[in-house]
């Protein structure tokens, strides 16, 4: 695999959002995982997750390094983003595109998209 960065904010209309609108991530901490299937309890890869340029608009950046992706099995992975809010509330978001389809990361031999 290669080093890569996925700007999830740009992939899903610029924000992590709910039906109520953008999720304000100011002061939040993030964790993200890739799984081979939505229902899979085992984590294929822990991703580095950080707030984007505008956390008030829900912007998130996910990153993985070559050393971490090299041993992944080629397939399409689901992504979960765990958000811990300043007050301690903990929620998990599963990113979707503008049509409501789960955003997935395609891992191919020697290529990650």
Secondary structure, DSSP 8 states (H G I E B T S, - for coil): ---EEEEHHHHTTTS-EETTEE---TT-EEEEEEESSTT--S-SEEEEEEE-S-GGGT-EEEEE-HHHHTT--SEEEEEEEEEE-TTS-EEEE--B-TTS-B-EEEEETTEE-
